[in-house]
Amino acid sequence: MWILRDPEKHGWYPGIFKLPSMWKDVVAGEELLFRGVTATNEFVLSCNCKSSSEPFHVYYYNFIKETITRVEIQGMGAFERGSIVGLFTNHGADVKLV
């Protein structure tokens, strides 16, 4: 992965991140897509689900602490197969029902 270390000089440097061995147990063979990086040092990945009947997961990998969090998004079965899911890192919203 290329990392911007000097924005003024546009200095990009290669970085290599090794996933911990527990990664295989958490992901359980899902095909993942890289979605971005959060301000809290987490890579965001999501499953590349082939059908709407499969659970939809979002994974957060903190490359500083080497921790993985898996979040299951419920209600994705309402979307048809082949639907595009957009993920926005560092976006907050108040989802409280009025």
Backbone bond lengths (Angstrom), bond angles and torsions (degrees), N, CA, C in turn:
res aa  C-N    CA-C-N  psi(-1)  N-CA   C-N-CA  omega(-1)  CA-C   N-CA-C  phi
1 M - - - 1.433 - - 1.522 107.69 -
2 W 1.318 116.83 140.79 1.463 121.00 177.41 1.527 109.29 -91.78
3 I 1.335 115.92 133.46 1.463 122.64 -175.50 1.523 109.08 -118.90
4 L 1.339 115.95 131.03 1.463 120.95 177.10 1.521 108.36 -84.54
5 R 1.327 116.33 110.95 1.467 121.08 -178.68 1.527 112.19 -104.13
6 D 1.316 117.51 -23.60 1.464 121.35 -179.49 1.527 108.55 -134.29
7 P 1.349 117.29 90.75 1.465 120.27 -176.65 1.525 113.81 -62.19
8 E 1.328 117.55 -32.77 1.462 120.27 -178.20 1.531 111.86 -67.89
9 K 1.309 116.18 -38.06 1.462 120.49 -179.39 1.535 112.10 -98.62
10 H 1.332 115.46 4.26 1.468 120.98 -176.55 1.530 110.47 54.58
11 G 1.333 115.02 44.65 1.467 121.01 -178.37 1.510 111.98 -85.55
12 W 1.323 115.28 105.79 1.460 122.26 178.02 1.522 109.02 -102.84
13 Y 1.323 115.53 138.49 1.457 120.91 -178.92 1.529 109.30 -132.90
14 P 1.323 116.31 144.75 1.467 118.04 178.55 1.521 111.22 -73.46
15 G 1.314 115.60 141.51 1.459 121.52 175.80 1.521 109.39 -131.94
16 I 1.303 116.07 140.33 1.457 121.07 179.32 1.522 108.02 -117.06
17 F 1.318 115.68 126.53 1.456 121.32 179.16 1.523 108.00 -117.82
18 K 1.312 115.88 123.77 1.457 121.05 178.86 1.525 108.32 -99.27
19 L 1.317 115.12 128.31 1.452 119.92 178.35 1.522 109.53 -76.84
20 P 1.343 116.95 142.16 1.467 119.15 -179.78 1.528 110.94 -67.46
21 S 1.326 116.11 160.51 1.467 121.14 -176.88 1.524 112.04 -62.08
22 M 1.329 118.07 -28.37 1.471 120.90 179.78 1.527 111.91 -68.26
23 W 1.322 117.45 -11.86 1.462 121.94 -178.01 1.525 111.27 -55.47
24 K 1.325 116.57 -44.08 1.470 120.92 -178.06 1.518 111.70 -61.58
25 D 1.338 116.97 -36.40 1.467 120.68 179.47 1.526 111.60 -70.34
26 V 1.312 117.37 -37.74 1.468 121.63 -178.08 1.523 110.79 -74.11
27 V 1.312 117.19 -43.76 1.466 121.56 -175.36 1.525 111.62 -77.36
28 A 1.303 117.46 -31.81 1.471 123.47 176.86 1.525 113.25 52.95
29 G 1.313 117.16 44.93 1.459 121.07 172.85 1.520 116.25 81.13
30 E 1.322 118.90 6.88 1.468 120.10 178.36 1.527 110.63 -69.80
31 E 1.315 116.45 144.36 1.467 121.79 173.18 1.523 106.93 -84.72
32 L 1.330 117.36 122.79 1.464 121.34 -173.47 1.516 112.49 -112.17
33 L 1.319 114.51 152.68 1.462 123.07 174.34 1.519 108.65 -115.98
34 F 1.332 117.16 135.82 1.464 121.93 176.19 1.520 108.09 -75.68
35 R 1.348 116.73 127.76 1.463 121.22 -176.21 1.520 114.36 -112.00
36 G 1.322 118.23 -17.07 1.464 119.67 179.63 1.514 111.72 148.12
37 V 1.338 115.00 -169.21 1.458 122.91 -179.79 1.525 107.81 -132.22
38 T 1.325 116.81 138.25 1.463 120.83 178.69 1.529 110.27 -90.85
39 A 1.313 116.16 169.43 1.463 121.82 177.92 1.528 111.36 -70.44
40 T 1.334 117.39 -14.14 1.462 121.52 179.77 1.533 111.69 -98.75
41 N 1.332 116.55 26.62 1.472 123.17 174.80 1.523 113.67 63.83
42 E 1.306 116.23 42.99 1.457 120.06 177.91 1.523 110.33 -121.76
43 F 1.338 115.88 132.59 1.459 120.45 169.55 1.519 106.53 -77.94
44 V 1.308 116.81 140.24 1.462 121.47 178.00 1.521 107.44 -111.19
45 L 1.324 115.24 124.16 1.462 121.80 178.33 1.520 107.88 -130.23
46 S 1.313 116.71 150.77 1.459 119.68 175.67 1.511 109.03 -135.84
47 C 1.334 114.13 159.69 1.457 118.48 -179.07 1.528 109.79 -70.20
48 N 1.300 114.19 150.82 1.454 121.30 174.78 1.529 105.66 -102.36
49 C 1.337 115.30 69.26 1.459 121.85 -172.10 1.518 111.00 -65.01
50 K 1.322 115.19 138.02 1.460 121.60 -177.93 1.527 111.89 -86.36
51 S 1.316 117.44 -22.80 1.467 119.22 179.66 1.517 109.31 -144.59
52 S 1.312 116.49 161.85 1.457 121.05 -177.76 1.522 111.80 -75.79
53 S 1.346 118.06 -11.43 1.461 119.84 -179.24 1.528 112.00 -79.56
54 E 1.317 117.37 -17.11 1.459 121.18 179.20 1.525 109.79 -77.87
55 P 1.343 118.07 148.94 1.467 118.94 173.96 1.531 109.79 -64.72
56 F 1.320 116.74 146.38 1.464 121.56 178.13 1.518 107.46 -103.07
57 H 1.341 116.53 120.94 1.460 121.57 -179.07 1.522 111.14 -115.29
58 V 1.328 114.54 146.90 1.459 122.65 170.25 1.522 105.82 -120.05
59 Y 1.328 116.03 133.08 1.460 121.94 -178.53 1.521 109.50 -113.34
60 Y 1.331 115.10 136.74 1.458 121.93 175.46 1.527 106.95 -117.85
61 Y 1.317 116.62 116.99 1.464 121.43 178.69 1.521 108.69 -111.99
62 N 1.333 116.60 112.04 1.460 121.96 177.07 1.516 107.68 -84.28
63 F 1.334 115.75 107.74 1.460 119.73 -175.09 1.516 113.48 -77.34
64 I 1.323 118.12 -9.71 1.471 120.76 174.52 1.539 109.17 -84.52
65 K 1.326 116.86 -50.12 1.467 122.13 -178.85 1.525 112.86 -86.44
66 E 1.341 117.02 -12.94 1.459 123.63 -176.43 1.527 111.60 57.50
67 T 1.335 115.24 48.47 1.461 121.59 176.85 1.520 109.44 -116.48
68 I 1.321 115.60 151.53 1.459 121.96 -179.93 1.523 108.80 -124.30
69 T 1.325 115.92 133.33 1.455 121.33 174.91 1.519 108.11 -123.09
70 R 1.331 116.46 128.51 1.464 121.18 177.93 1.524 108.31 -110.34
71 V 1.328 115.46 128.21 1.460 121.63 179.86 1.522 107.84 -118.22
72 E 1.328 116.83 127.49 1.462 121.13 176.65 1.525 108.51 -95.88
73 I 1.321 115.52 125.69 1.461 121.35 178.00 1.522 107.30 -93.37
74 Q 1.305 116.72 119.38 1.460 121.25 -178.76 1.521 110.47 -91.99
75 G 1.318 115.79 154.06 1.455 121.56 176.97 1.509 114.45 90.78
76 M 1.327 117.72 8.22 1.460 120.57 -179.14 1.527 111.88 -76.25
77 G 1.326 117.99 -12.80 1.453 121.39 179.45 1.525 113.33 -64.54
78 A 1.322 116.92 -15.95 1.460 120.84 179.21 1.524 111.88 -73.13
79 F 1.322 117.36 -16.78 1.458 120.99 -179.09 1.522 110.15 -90.26
80 E 1.289 115.77 146.95 1.455 120.92 179.57 1.521 110.70 -74.71
81 R 1.321 114.34 158.06 1.468 120.15 176.22 1.526 108.82 -59.08
82 G 1.310 116.16 137.74 1.459 121.00 179.48 1.518 113.69 89.40
83 S 1.343 118.06 1.38 1.461 120.41 178.40 1.526 109.92 -66.59
84 I 1.306 116.67 148.44 1.458 121.92 179.01 1.524 108.39 -95.93
85 V 1.330 115.53 131.50 1.458 121.64 179.03 1.519 107.90 -110.68
86 G 1.328 116.48 125.19 1.457 121.16 177.49 1.518 110.60 -99.48
87 L 1.321 117.34 134.69 1.458 122.59 176.12 1.516 108.14 -116.75
88 F 1.322 116.22 136.43 1.452 121.73 -179.77 1.517 108.28 -122.40
89 T 1.333 116.58 112.58 1.460 120.15 -179.60 1.526 109.63 -75.69
90 N 1.328 114.94 147.96 1.472 123.22 178.38 1.521 113.68 60.36
91 H 1.320 117.28 30.90 1.462 120.55 175.64 1.511 107.71 -107.02
92 G 1.306 116.35 130.73 1.456 120.86 178.19 1.507 110.33 -119.47
93 A 1.313 114.95 144.25 1.463 119.77 179.07 1.509 108.20 -146.26
94 D 1.296 116.55 151.25 1.444 122.10 176.14 1.527 106.94 -90.26
95 V 1.314 116.48 108.44 1.466 120.02 -176.72 1.530 111.71 -99.41
96 K 1.309 116.51 15.84 1.461 121.03 -179.78 1.525 109.07 -65.32
97 L 1.320 115.75 131.75 1.462 120.61 178.12 1.520 109.43 -77.17
98 V 1.320 114.94 138.27 1.479 119.81 -178.96 1.502 109.68 -96.42
